[in-house]
Amino acid sequence: MANGLNLLFQFLDSFAFIVLAAAGLAIVFGIMGVINLAHGEFIMVGAYGTTLSYNAGIPLPLAMVVGVLVTTAFGVVVERTIIKRLYDRLADSMVATWGLSLVMVQAARIIFGNSLQQIGTPLGSIAYGDFSYSAYRILLSGVSLAVLAVVYYVFTRTDYGMRARATIQDETMARSLGVDTERTYMTTFAFGSALAGLTGALYAPTVTMVPGLGGSFLVEAFVAVVVGGPSVVVGTTLAGGLLGFINALFSNLVGTFFGRIALLVTAIVMIRFLPDGITGFVDRVRERRQEAA
């Protein structure tokens, strides 16, 4: 019984971590076609903004809001000064954002030092048998589902979502119909940055606040985007479920290190057999059925 609960809690924890880490990256890459190798550092900005605000005496929920707002504003600045010149230039965007990530890590180290005072993890823990698990980390699984629901609503039920989908499908036609595509791209990058900041804010109480903390999120985020495929919401959800289960299973059986190795092996296998990810494969199957009908 205890081992079963342990596996369940690890799955929920892994699912939340993967989904929240990948959501912002999936939007920027899946919708805008920009590979943001500084995504982990955007998460760092959210975590640092939250921690510094909390240490200044702001209550934790409000400190998290500050972290999200700071990251969103930073994302707008980056998009206006760097990213907007790199659309449709995939390799250039990778090099530029990789350089940005190095600059951000070193700037954080110079300005704030090698670490910040840690925020305590709220809500205590859940005890079961001889084990216990953080209640806050389990709560994050519910937050991750709420984030996916918000993303789905924004891109399918709002005017902005309609403009964004039109822009990504045919930018020239969207512009001819009066869509301000430049503003749409800026808003989309800001939205992806906000989700990265939210991830940093939510995990600020659970991670060690060092300048390189973003690296621990980047691997899972890219693996989830590769495995999930082009659909932001469905792909991220399915990838989070599959990878969360694999990570929880191997971490529970043989340790955390082998859980991360299992994630990478899964990504390699998926790239080999399903290069368009889970949702790309589903779309191809649906198209073939429609053609057959």
C-alpha positions in Angstrom: 0.0 0.0 0.0 2.7 2.4 1.0 4.8 1.6 -2.1 1.7 2.2 -4.3 1.1 5.6 -2.7 4.7 6.4 -3.1 4.5 5.7 -6.8 1.3 7.7 -7.2 2.7 10.7 -5.4 5.9 10.6 -7.5 3.8 10.4 -10.6 1.8 13.4 -9.7 5.0 15.3 -8.7 6.7 14.3 -12.0 3.6 15.1 -14.1 3.3 18.6 -12.5 7.0 19.3 -12.9 7.1 18.3 -16.6 3.9 20.0 -17.6 4.7 23.3 -15.8 8.3 23.3 -17.1 7.2 22.6 -20.7 4.0 24.8 -21.1 5.8 28.0 -21.8 8.4 26.4 -24.1 5.6 24.5 -26.0 3.8 27.8 -26.7 6.9 29.6 -27.9 8.2 26.7 -30.0 4.9 25.1 -31.1 3.2 28.4 -32.1 6.1 30.7 -32.9 8.7 28.3 -34.2 11.4 29.7 -31.9 13.6 27.4 -29.9 14.2 29.3 -26.6 17.3 27.8 -25.0 17.0 30.4 -22.3 13.7 29.0 -21.2 15.3 27.6 -18.0 16.7 31.1 -17.2 13.2 32.6 -17.7 12.1 30.1 -15.0 15.0 31.3 -12.9 13.8 34.9 -13.2 10.4 33.9 -11.9 11.9 32.0 -9.0 14.3 34.8 -8.1 11.6 37.4 -8.4 9.4 35.4 -6.0 12.2 34.7 -3.5 13.5 38.2 -3.4 10.0 39.6 -3.0 9.2 37.1 -0.2 12.5 37.9 1.6 11.5 41.6 1.4 8.4 40.8 3.5 5.7 40.3 0.8 3.4 37.3 1.4 4.2 34.3 -0.6 1.1 34.4 -3.0 1.8 38.0 -3.8 5.5 37.3 -4.2 4.6 34.7 -6.8 2.5 37.2 -8.7 5.5 39.6 -8.6 7.7 36.8 -10.0 5.3 36.2 -12.9 5.0 39.9 -13.7 8.7 40.4 -13.7 9.3 37.5 -16.0 6.5 38.6 -18.3 8.0 42.1 -18.6 11.5 40.6 -19.1 10.0 38.4 -21.9 8.5 41.4 -23.7 11.9 43.2 -23.6 13.7 40.2 -24.9 11.1 39.7 -27.7 11.3 43.4 -28.8 15.1 43.6 -28.7 16.2 40.1 -29.8 13.5 37.5 -30.8 11.6 39.6 -33.3 14.6 39.7 -35.6 14.9 35.9 -35.5 11.5 34.6 -36.6 11.9 31.9 -39.3 15.7 31.7 -38.4 15.7 28.6 -36.3 19.5 28.1 -35.9 20.0 31.8 -35.2 17.3 31.8 -32.5 19.0 28.8 -30.9 22.4 30.5 -30.8 21.0 33.9 -29.6 18.9 32.4 -26.8 21.8 30.1 -25.7 24.0 33.2 -25.5 21.3 35.0 -23.5 21.1 32.1 -21.1 24.8 32.3 -20.4 24.6 36.0 -19.8 21.6 35.7 -17.5 23.3 33.0 -15.3 26.4 35.1 -14.9 24.5 38.3 -14.3 22.4 36.6 -11.6 25.7 35.3 -10.0 27.3 38.7 -10.1 24.3 40.6 -8.8 22.8 38.2 -6.2 25.7 35.9 -5.4 25.9 32.2 -5.6 22.6 31.6 -3.6 19.6 33.2 -2.0 17.9 32.6 1.3 15.5 29.7 0.8 11.7 29.9 1.1 10.3 27.2 3.3 8.0 24.7 1.5 4.4 25.4 2.7 1.6 23.0 3.6 3.7 20.4 5.4 3.7 16.8 4.4 1.4 13.8 4.0 2.4 10.8 6.1 1.6 7.2 5.0 3.2 4.2 6.7 6.9 4.9 7.2 6.9 7.5 4.4 5.9 11.1 3.9 5.5 13.3 0.9 5.2 17.1 0.4 1.6 18.2 0.2 2.6 21.3 -1.7 4.3 19.3 -4.5 1.1 17.1 -4.8 -1.0 20.3 -5.0 1.1 21.4 -7.9 -0.3 18.6 -10.0 -3.8 20.2 -9.7 -2.2 23.6 -10.6 -0.6 22.1 -13.7 -4.1 20.9 -14.9 -5.5 24.3 -14.2 -2.7 25.9 -16.3 -3.4 23.5 -19.2 -7.1 24.4 -19.0 -6.3 28.2 -19.1 -4.0 27.7 -22.1 -6.7 25.7 -23.9 -9.2 28.4 -23.2 -7.0 31.2 -24.3 -6.1 29.6 -27.7 -9.5 28.3 -28.5 -12.0 30.6 -27.0 -10.6 34.2 -27.2 -10.0 36.7 -30.0 -6.3 36.6 -29.3 -6.2 32.8 -29.6 -8.0 33.1 -33.0 -5.5 35.7 -34.2 -2.6 33.6 -33.0 -3.8 30.5 -34.7 -4.4 32.4 -37.9 -1.0 34.0 -37.8 0.8 30.7 -37.3 -1.2 29.0 -40.1 -0.7 31.8 -42.7 1.0 35.0 -41.5 0.6 36.8 -44.9 -3.1 36.1 -45.1 -3.7 37.0 -41.5 -1.9 40.3 -42.0 -4.0 41.0 -45.1 -7.1 40.5 -43.1 -6.0 43.2 -40.6 -4.3 41.1 -37.9 -1.4 42.9 -36.3 0.9 39.9 -36.5 3.8 41.7 -34.8 1.7 42.4 -31.8 0.4 38.8 -31.8 4.0 37.4 -31.8 4.9 39.8 -28.9 1.8 38.8 -26.9 2.5 35.1 -27.5 6.1 35.3 -26.4 5.0 37.3 -23.3 2.4 34.6 -22.5 5.0 31.9 -22.8 7.3 33.9 -20.6 4.6 34.4 -18.1 4.1 30.6 -17.9 7.9 30.2 -17.4 7.7 32.8 -14.6 4.8 31.0 -13.0 6.8 27.7 -13.0 9.7 29.5 -11.3 7.3 31.1 -8.8 5.6 27.9 -7.9 8.8 25.9 -7.5 10.7 28.7 -5.7 9.8 27.1 -2.3 11.1 23.7 -3.4 14.4 24.3 -5.2 17.8 25.6 -4.1 18.0 29.2 -5.3 21.2 29.2 -7.3 21.8 30.9 -10.7 21.9 27.6 -12.6 18.6 26.3 -11.3 17.0 26.7 -14.7 19.0 23.8 -16.1 17.1 21.4 -13.9 13.9 22.4 -15.8 15.2 22.7 -19.3 15.8 19.0 -20.0 12.3 17.9 -19.0 10.8 20.8 -20.9 12.5 19.9 -24.2 11.8 16.2 -23.8 8.1 16.9 -23.2 7.9 19.2 -26.3 9.6 16.6 -28.5 7.5 13.7 -27.2 4.2 15.7 -27.2 4.4 17.0 -30.7 2.9 20.2 -32.2 -0.3 20.4 -30.2 0.5 22.6 -27.2 -2.3 21.5 -24.8 -2.9 17.9 -25.8 0.7 17.2 -26.6 1.9 18.6 -23.2 -0.8 16.7 -21.3 0.0 13.3 -23.0 3.8 13.9 -22.7 3.4 14.8 -19.1 1.4 11.7 -18.4 3.8 9.3 -20.2 7.0 10.9 -19.1 5.7 11.4 -15.5 4.9 7.7 -15.3 8.3 6.7 -16.7 10.2 9.0 -14.4 8.1 8.0 -11.3 8.5 4.3 -12.1 12.3 4.3 -12.6 12.9 6.8 -9.8 10.9 4.6 -7.4 12.6 1.4 -8.5 16.2 2.4 -9.1 16.7 6.0 -8.1 16.2 9.6 -9.4 19.3 9.5 -11.7 17.9 6.5 -13.6 14.5 8.3 -13.9 16.1 11.1 -15.8 18.0 8.7 -18.0 14.8 6.9 -18.8 13.3 10.2 -19.9 16.1 10.8 -22.3 15.9 7.3 -23.7 12.2 7.7 -24.2 12.8 11.0 -26.1 15.4 9.2 -28.4 13.0 6.4 -29.1 10.1 8.8 -29.8 12.3 10.9 -32.2 13.3 7.7 -34.0 9.8 6.2 -34.4 7.5 9.2 -34.0 9.4 12.2 -35.2 6.3 14.5 -35.0 5.5 13.3 -31.5 2.4 11.8 -30.1 0.0 14.3 -31.4 1.7 14.3 -34.8 1.1 10.6 -35.0 -2.5 11.0 -33.9 -3.1 13.6 -36.6 -1.6 11.4 -39.3 -3.8 8.5 -38.3 -6.9 10.8 -38.3 -6.0 12.1 -41.8 -5.6 8.6 -43.2 -9.0 7.5 -41.8 -10.6 10.6 -43.4 -9.0 9.8 -46.7 -10.1 6.2 -46.5 -13.6 7.2 -45.7 
